[in-house]
Amino acid sequence: MAIFAGAIGLSAFLLFWIEPLVGQIVLPVFGGTPAVWATVLVFFQGALLLGYLYSHASVTWLGPRRGALLHIAVAVAALGWIVILPTRQEDLRAGDLPAALDVLRILVIAVGPPVFVLTATTPLLSAWFAATHGQHDRGDPYRLYALSNGASLAALLAYPFIIGPLVGLSRQEALWTVVFFVLCGALSVAAIAVLQRARTIRAGALVVNLDPPSSDADAAAGQIVGRGPGIAWGRRARWLLLAAVPSGLLAAVTNFIAVDLIAAPLLWIGPLGLYLGSFIVAFSARGRRLVPAAVALAPAIVTLLWIPIGSAGGWPLLPLIVLEWGGFAIVATALHGRLAQDRPSAERLTEFYLVQSVGGMTGGAFVAIVAPLIFPGVWEYPILLAAALGVLAVTGTGRSRTGARSARDQTGRRLRVNLRPFFSGGAVRLVPYIALAVIVVATMVLDHSIALAVALRWFIVGGLILLVGAQPRFLAVATGLTLVVATLVIPSPALLRDRSFFAVTEVVRTADGRWTELMNGTTVHGVQSTDPSMSRQPTSYYASSGPLGDVFAILGRTNANAAIAVVGLGAGTIAAYEQPTQTMTYFEIDPLVVRVATNARYFTYLADAPVRPTIVLGDARLSLRSVHDGSFDLVVLDAFSSDAIPTHLLTVEALADDRRVLRPDGVIAVHVSNRYYDLAPALGAAGERLGLTVLERRYAPTPSESAAGAAPSIWVVATGDPATADRFRADGWQATTDAGVVPLTDDHPDVLRFLDIGG
């Protein structure tokens, strides 16, 4: 068994090493949006489906001996593919495809064959082990599945804490290839063991005569795996549902957290590690003892998970992450526990894995591909939470009765409606719910959270639903109806609410009618006065009384004919600073944002500009590569998606790209206002490495400035010209560099070390 376990463990480790690795490599190509990670998950789930399908076909039609020879050939071909694969993922970008499909296409070309080999290895070797060992020494092949998930979890934990910090992205690719070569050797040894055992079976030593004798060794061995009692389609449907909902929740929870933080490895790996951990619990003898507790806690936990959906931007960071991650772990354990309880015998092992992989891909694709196309908002998360309760209700053992009966019995006597079954077991549901709710509310009070009032109302609503939620199906329906109301009815009407691959964008009018706001996720990304006399005034983070006002004032005094580049369009507010003798070019990755900013029904900053700014669609860093050296006097970076940070724009190499397109006395101005990160030191360290002077200004508007539309903001400027730096110092700008800060680089984009956990 050792060689099978070793090969399975190594393949699982490699699979979940390359998943965050390739996610980081592809992420900058698509602007750093969190949706990239959800699409990466779909790719790996799709590869898992193909791998399991191949395994099932190999075991069913070829048998261990021929299947082993085929798999070695496939592994060698994949190794050859790695040697010739392109090293620059951005060179594979196809601008004429939708972004999600383009991500999938790049991943298929870059890592498709080796990932296919890795996904097929666990079910294939498990089947070989079951088929080529006698009943007396075969044991439970599902133990190898738990081992596979354990090795996967080990890779995920090693990535952010060991592999990522110690080995750069470029060196990781080479090291991964070496380890994949070692895996090919381990697979060869396992294949030799299978061939030897097949010869033994042919000699009649361990043939299990479930069918008439066969002279073919593979057919004899194949009697153990791939055949057996038929499985009803209803049972397969249960497997699919129990696999699809946790998979969808994995992507939805990750997006929910990352949209306001960053699509960074630790934030990906946390939910994915918990997802794998739920498999380990469900498919191990000791772990599955926890499943009943997870099922019992699931109603309270699901209710807690939907409370922050409408107000996450105002929640304290740490309680939000703990709640979302911990709640997801419990729900996934409950669902995967039900899945493990219904697993078939070893004869149907590969079919079980195949159906499970179909469910996993279905859930992931629903979040990453289908939802952005059909939903104008983030509706998939509440849908999946209600679905979790629904699946638990329909896959439970036994049927419960509501106790509500006809108004009269057969004798005509009056009967009372019995509501007790709806309240039964209320303490089991409410005690953990109330305990956790009190902790969360206390942290919100201490943090002076602006979302406290909204959260309290929904905590009460959730508690009332749980109080009468003893009937699982009633609880699922009641939760679903509540979420429909919360998602579709209660939110204030918007002038526009739409969604792209990159974000959810809304245009709203304030209650007093004075301002039109552009919302990206949970963050305001542009404000314009509805008063025509004030519509040309820059507002919010871009107010003339704030740091950006200083930047344009200094530029106006020194260069009346400046060429300006702006990374990130928003509502087009920065165009309010443009002078008739200046030119302005925007670089924007999201077509939806361009559509909103150029529509005068919503915002008129671009239309009112003296010279209509040029808009270049695409990732700014890639687009700037085609710009000539020294083309701009000012480069403004304002490219956040909600509060998530496109890290690839903040690295030393990115700053060097920006400096290349600047004239000698030019300025790079970076908007770093953020609820959760202090990014000024990162830029200070990057600028210092490039020999630039980096200064910052933290702005808090006065009451009168706030009334005029100004908002607090933090800006950083970098310049290589001493005279320009002195002008900023004269306006109160200060140095940003902190001693000992290591800058971000393309090889080590670990921005999480600048996280302010108390934010």
N, C-alpha and C positions, 0 to 999 in steps of 0.2 A: 504493500500500500504506500510505502514511503515515496517511491518515484512518482506515483500518481498525485499524491498530496503535494509534493514539491513542485511539480510542473503546474498544477492548478494554482497553488499559492503564488508562484512567480508570475504567472500570466495575469492573475487578478491584480497583483501589485503594479505591474507595468501598465495595465489598463487604467487604473485610477491614479497613476502618476501622469500619464500622457493627457488625461482629461483636463486637469487644471492647467497643464503646461500649454497645450494647444489652444485652450481658451484664452490665455494671456497673450499668445502670439497673434491670434486673429483679432482680439479685442480692439487694438488701435486702428485696424483697417476699417472699422465701422464706427469710429468716433467714440469708442469707450462706453457705448450705451449698455445698460444691464440686460437688454433683450438679447444681446449676443450670447450671454451665458445660457439663457433658456434655449436658444437655438442649438448651441453646442450640446446641451443635454439631449435634445431630440436626435441629433446625429448619432450620439452614442447609444441611445435607446433603439434607433433604427438599425445600427450595426449589431446590437445585441439580438434583435429580432432575426436578422439575416444569419447571424452565427448560430442561433438556436434552430432555425429552420434547416440550415445545412447539417447540423448535428443530428437532428431528428431523421433527416433523409439518409444520412450516412449510416446511422445505426439500423434503420428499418430496411434499407435496400442493399447496403454493401456488407454489413457485418464488421466486426472488429478488425479482421486482417486486412481486407482491402481498404476499409475506412482509415486505418492507421497509415497505410502507404500514401493514400490521397492527402491526408492532412499534413504529412511531412512535406509533400510536394508543394502544397499551398503555402506552408510556412516559409519554405526556401524562396518561393516566388515573391512573397511579401518582403523578405529580407532584401532581395534584389531591388524591389520597388523603393525601399528606404534609401538605398544608395543613390538612386537617380532622381529622387523627388526634389522639386524646387525648394530653395532655402528662403526665398522672400515671398511671404504669403500675399503681400500687397500686389505683387506682379500678377497674381491670379485673379484679381478683382475684375468682375464684368459689370460695367455700369448699367447695362441694359436689362439686368435681372432685378426682381424685388430683393431687398436686402436679405431677408431670411433665406430665400432660395440660394442667394449668392454665398452666404455663409456655409450652407450645406454643401454646395458645389466645391468650394475651396477645401473643406475638410475631407471630402471624398478623394480629391486629387492628392492632398498632402499626406494623409494618414489612413485612408480607407482600407487598403489591403492588410497592413499589420494589425489594425484595430479589429478587423474581421477575424483574423486568426485568434486574437486574444479573447474575443467574445465567444468563439466556438469552443475554446479549450475546456472550460469547466463542465458543460453538459456532455461533451464528447468523451472526455477522460472518465467522468463519472459513469457513463454508460459502458465504456470499455471495462472498467473495474467491476461493475455489476455483472457483465456478461462473461467475463473470463475467470471469475472466481466461483467456487462452488457455493451452494447455499449455506454450508456450515461455516465458511470463513468470509462470506461476502459482507455481512453486517448491514448497516444502513447507509446507502450511498448518499443520502441527503446530508450526512455529516460532512461530506466533501463540499457541499454547497455552503454550509456554515463556515467551513475553512476558507473558502473563496471570498466570502464577504468579510471575514476577519482580516485577510491579507489586503483586501481593498481598503478597509478602514485604516489599516496600518499605513498604507501609502498616502491616504488623505491627511492623516495626522502628521506624517513626516514632511509633507510638502511645505506647509507654511512655516514650520518651526525648524526644519533641518535642511531639506533639499533647496527650497527657495532662497533662504538667507545665505547659504554657503556656496551655491552653484548658480551662476548666471544662466539666463534663458538659452543663450547660444551654446554654452557648454552642456546644459542639460540635454539638448537634442542629441549631441554626440554620445553622451553617457547612456542615454536611454537606448540608443541603437546597439551599443555594446551589450547591454543586459538582454536585449531582445535576441541577440545572437546566442547568448547563453541559454535562453529559453528554447531556441530551436534545437540545441543540443539535448536539453532535458526531454523535449518531445520525442526526439529520436530514440533515446533510451527507453521511454515509455512505450514507444511503438515496437521496439525490439521485444520488450516484455510481453506485449500483446501477441506478437507473432509466435513467440515461444509457447505461450499458453494455448494459442490456437492449435499449434501442432500437438500439444498434449491432449487437447479436446478431441482432435482428429483420431488420436490413438485410443480414445474411448475412456480416458481416465476420469474425466469430470463432466461428461455429457449428462445433461439433465433432460430426460426424455419426456418433455411435455407434449411434443408432437411426434409423429412417426419418425424413425431414425433417418438421418440424412448423411450422405457421404461427404458433404461439404462442411468443413469445420466452421466456417462463418455462419452457415445456416443453423448449425447446432447451437453455437454460442448465442446467435440472435434470438433463440427461443426465449431467452430470459428477458431481453430488453426489446421494446418496440411491439410486442404482442401481448395479449392478455385480454381480460374482459373489456368490453366496449364501455365507453364513457358517454353519458347522456349530454346533449348539447346544453341543457340547463345548468349542468355542473360546470361545463366549460365557461358558460356565461358568468357564473359566480366567480370563477378564477379571474376572468378578464376584469370584472368590476373591482374586485379586491386588489388587483394590481394597478389598475388605471387611476383610481382616486389618489392613492399616496404618491404616485409618480407626478400627477398634475399638481398636487399640493407642494411637492418638492420645488418645482419651478415657480409656482405662485408665491410661496413664502419667500424664496430667494429674491424674486423681483420686488416684492413688497418692502423688504429691508433695503435692498441695494439701490432702489430708485432715489432714496434720499441720502445714501452714503456713497458707495462706490462699488462698481463691479470688480471687486478685488478677491484674490484667492481665498482668504480666510472667510469672507462672507459667503462665498460659494461652497467652501468645503464644510462649513458648519452644518447646514441643512443636509448636504449630501452624506456626510459622515453619520448623522442621526438616522438618515434613511437606511443606510447600510446596517447600522446598529440594530434597527428594528428587524431586519432580516435575520441577523445573528440571534437575537432574542427568540424570534418566532420559530426558527428551525433548529435550535439546540435544545437538548433535553432539559437542562436546567433553566435556560432562559424562558422557555414557554410557560413556566410557572407564573411569570409576570403578566401574561396575556389577559387573564380574567380581570386583574386590577386595571389594566389599561382600558379594557372594554367598559368597565364600570365607571371610570373617570372620563371617558370620551365625551358624553353629553356636556358636562361642565366645561371641559377643555375647549371643545368646539365653540361653545358660547363665548368663552373668554377670547378666543382668537378673532371673532368677528367684531368685537367691541371697538378696536382701534381703526377699523378700515376707513371710516370717514374723517378721522382726525389725527392720523399718525404724525403729521408734521408738528403737532404741538406736544407730543409725548416725550418724556425723558428717554434718552437713547438706551441706556442699559436695561431698564425694565421692559422696554419694547422688544429688544432682542431676546432677552430671557423668556418672555412670554411667548413670542412667536416660535422660537426654536424649541423650547421645552414642550409647548403645546403640540407642535408638529410631531415631535418624537413620540408622544403618547398616542396620538391619533394613528400614526403610521404603524406603531406596534400593535394596536388593536386590530387594524385591518389586515396587516400581514400575519398576525396571529390566527385570524380566521382562515386566511389562505393556507397556512401551514397545517392547520387542523384538517383541512379537506384535501391534503395532498394524496395522490394515488400511490399504489405500490410501485416498486422499482420497474415493473414491466412497462409502465407508462411515464417513466421519469422524463424523457426528452419531450414528450407531448405536453406534459405539465409545464416544463420550462418554456416551451414554445408559446403556449397560450398566455402564460404570465408575461412574456416579453411583448406580445401583441398589446396586452393591457398597458404595460409600461410606456410603450411608444404612443399609444392612443392618448394617454393622459398628458404626456409631455408635449405632443403635437398640438393638443387642444389649447395649451397655454401659450406656446411659442409661435405657432403659425396661424391657427384658426381664430383665436381670440382677437389678435390685433386687426384681423381682416373684417370681422363681423361686429365687434363691440366698440362703441365710441368711448367707453370708459373701461376701467379695470373691473370688469364684472366676473371674470373667471374665478377669482379667489372666493367671493361669497358663494358662487355656484358650487364650487368644489367642497366647501365646508358643509353646505346643506346636503350635498351628495354623500359625504362621509357618513352623516347620520342615517341617510336613506339606505346606504349599502349595509351598514351595521344592522339596520332594522330588518332588511329582507334576507340577510344571511344568518340571522340568529337561530338558535335552536328553540323549537317549540313556538307556539302561537299564544299571544296574550289576548284577553278579552277586554273590551271597553267597559262592560257592565251596564251600558246604556241600553235599555230595552223599550219595547213598545209601551205606550201609555196604559194599555189594559192587557191583562192576561186572558186565558181562555174562559175564565169564569166571569169576566167582566169587572173584576175588582180593580180599583185604582192602584197603580204602582208608582213608586217614586223613581226618578232617574238616579241611578247609582254613579256618583262621580268619584268614589273612593279609588278605583283603579287608576285614575289620572294622577292622584296625589301619592300613590304608594311609593315608598322608597325615596321620598323627597329629601331626607337627610343625606343620603348617599350622594345625591346630585348637588345639593345646596351647600353642604359644609365645606367641601374643597373649593367650590366656586366663591363663596363668601370670604373664605380665608385668603385666597389669592387676590380677590378684588380689593380687600382691605389693604393688603401690602402695596398693590399697584397705586391705589388712591393716595396712600400715605406718601409714596415717592413723588407723585404728581403735586401734592400739596407742598412738600419740601422744595420742589423744583419750581414752584410758582407756574405750573404749566397752564398755558392758555387754553388747553383742551379739556381742562378738568370738568367744567360744567357739562359739556357735551358727553364726556365719558360717563359721568355719574348717571345721566338720564338713561344711557344705553345699558349700564350695569343693572339698573333697576328693571328695565325691560327684559334683559336676559334672565335675571333671577325669577321673574314671574313666569317666563316660558318654561324654565326648568322645574318650577314648583308643580306645574301641571303636566310635566313631561314624562310620566311613568310609561306611557305607551310609546315605544320607539318610533312607530310610523307617524303617530300624531306629532311627536317632538320634531321629526324631520320636516313634516309639512309646515308646522308652525314656525320653525326656524326659517324655512325657505320663504314663506310669506313675509316674515319680518324683514328679511334681507332684501326682498323685492321692494318693499316700502322704503327702506333706508337707502337703497341704491337708486331707485327710479323716481320716487315720489317726493321725498323730503328735500333732497338737494335743491338749492336755489336755481332758477332757470338761468341758462347761459345763452349769450348771443351765438356762441359756437362751442361745440364740444366734439372733438374728433380725436382720432388716434392713428399714429403711424408706428412703424417698427421701432422708432426711437423714443417715443414718449406719448403721453396723453396731453393734449393741448386744449385749453379752454379760454374763451374770451367772455368776461363777465362785466357787468355794470354794477358799481357799488350801490348800496341801498339809497344813498342820497342823490344818486344820479350824476355826481360831479366827476367821476373818474371811470375810465375804461381800463380794465386790467387784463394782462396776458398771464395766464397760469400755466406753468409747465410742471406737471406732477402736483406737488404741494407747495410750490414756490412761485412767487410773483416774479415775472421776467420782463415786465414792462408796464408802465402806467402812463396814460395820457388824459389830460383834462378835456372834458366835453365842452368847455367854454372856448369858443373860437379864438378869443383874444389871448388865451393862455396855451393853446394847443401846440405852439412851437417851443414851449419851454421844456427842457429836459427834466425829468422827475426821477423819483425813486433813487436807486443806487447811482444814477448818472446826473444828479442835480448839480447845477452850476456852482452851488455853495459848497459842494463836496470835493473829494479828491480828483474826480475826472474833470471838474471845472478848472482845477489848477493845471492839469495836463494841457487842456486846450488853450487856456490863457497864456501859458508859457510858449506853446507852439505858435499861437497867433502873434506874439511879440517878436518871435525870431524867424518865422517862416510863413509868410502869407500865402505861398503857393504850394503848401505841403500836400504830399500824397499820403493817404491814410488807409491802412488795412485794418479791418475789424473782424475778428474771429468770433462768430456767434451773432446771429441777427436779432433774436428776440422780437420786440415790437418795432425795432428800427430806431429806438430813442436816440442813439448816438448821432444819427443823421441831423439832429437839431443843432449840433455844433458846427456843421459844415458851412464854410464860407464860399462865396461865388468863385473865388480863385483857387479853391482847393478841390481835390478829387477824393472820393471815398469808395473803397471796394470791400464788400462783405463776403466772408467765407462761411457758408452755412451747410450743414449736412442733412437737415430734415426738410424735405419738400413741403410738409404741412406748415411749418413755421414760415417758410417763404410765402406760401399762399395766404396766410393770415396777415403778415406784415405788409404785403403789397396790395391788400384789399382796403381801399379807403373807407369802406363801411365800418371797419374796426379801428384802424390806426392810419394816420395821415403823415407820420414823420417822413417817410420816404417820398411821398408825393409832394410834400411841401419843401423838400430840400432844394437849394439853389441849383444844384447839378444832381440829377437823379443818380444815386449810387449804383454801382455795378454789383451784381450778386453772382458769386461763383458757388455752384452747388457741389458738395462733396466734402470729405474730411479735410480740414484746413491744413493739417500737416502734410498730407499727400499733395494737396493742391498747390501749396507754396513751393514745392520742389520744381514746378515749371515756371516760377517767377524768377526774373533776372536778379542778380546781385544788386544791392543798393537801390531797389525800386521804391522804397517807402521811407518817409520821415517819421512815421508813427505806426506801431503795430499794437492794437488793443486786443487783449485776450479776454473774452467774456463768454465762455462756451460751456457753462454748466448745464446739465440736464436735471431739472429739479435741483436738489442739492448734491447730486452725484457728480463726481469729478472725473473728467477725461484725463487720466493720469499721464497719458502719452504726450500731452501738451505741456507738462510741467517738468519734464526731465532735462538733464544737462544737454542731451542731444537735441531736444525740441527747442530749447532756448538758443542753441547754436544755429538751428535752422532759421529762427526768427531774426537773429542777429545778422545772418547772411543777407537777408533781403532789406536790411536797414542801411541808410546812409551813415557816414561816420559819426555825425552828431545826433543820430536818431534815438528814439525812445521806445522801449517796450513797456506798455502799461497793462497790468494783469489785475483783474477783479477777483479777489480771493475771499469775499464775504461768504461765510458758511456757518451753519448751525453747529457742525460737529468737528471741524478741522481747523487747525491753525497752520496755514500754508505759507505764511510769509517767511518763516525760517527756511523752508525747503527751497524757495526761490532765491533767498539770500545766499544759501550755500551753493546753489547751481550757478548763480551769477558770479560769485567769488571765484569758482573754478574756471570760469571763462574770462576772468579779468574785468568784469563789469562792476559798476557801482550800483548797489541795489538799496532802494529807500522805500519806506512805507508810510502811509497815513491812515489812521483809524478815525473815522468821522462819526460823530453823533450830532444830529441836527438840533437846533433850538426849537422851541415850540412854534415860533412863527415860520421857520423853515419847514417843519413837519406839516404845518397847515397848508403850505404851498406845494406839498407833494414830495418833499425830500425824505429819504430813508437812511438809516445807519448803513455804513459800508466800510470796507477795508480794501485799499488798493495798494499795489506795489509797482514801482517803476524801476527799470534797469537801463543803464546807458553806459557806453564806453567813453563818453565825452566829459571831462572834468568840469568844463564851464556849464554844461547842461545840468550836471548833478548839483552844482552850487546854486543854480536857480531854484531847484526844488528844495534844497536845504533852507534857502531864504524864505520859502513859503511854509516852513514848519515840518517838512518831511524828515524822517529819521532813519538811521541805519537799521537793517533787519537781521543781519547775520548774528546768530548765536554760536558761541564757541562750541566746537565738537559736533555740530550738525553735519550729517552725511547727506549729500544731495540725492535726489532720485535720478536714476539712470534707466535707459531702455532695458538693460540687463537685470536691474534690481528696482522695479517700480513699486516698492513696498510702502505705499503712502499711509498705510494704517498706523505707522509709528507716529504720525502727526495727528492722530485721532484724539480729540478732547472728550473723554468718556463721560465727563460731567455735563457735556453740552445738552 
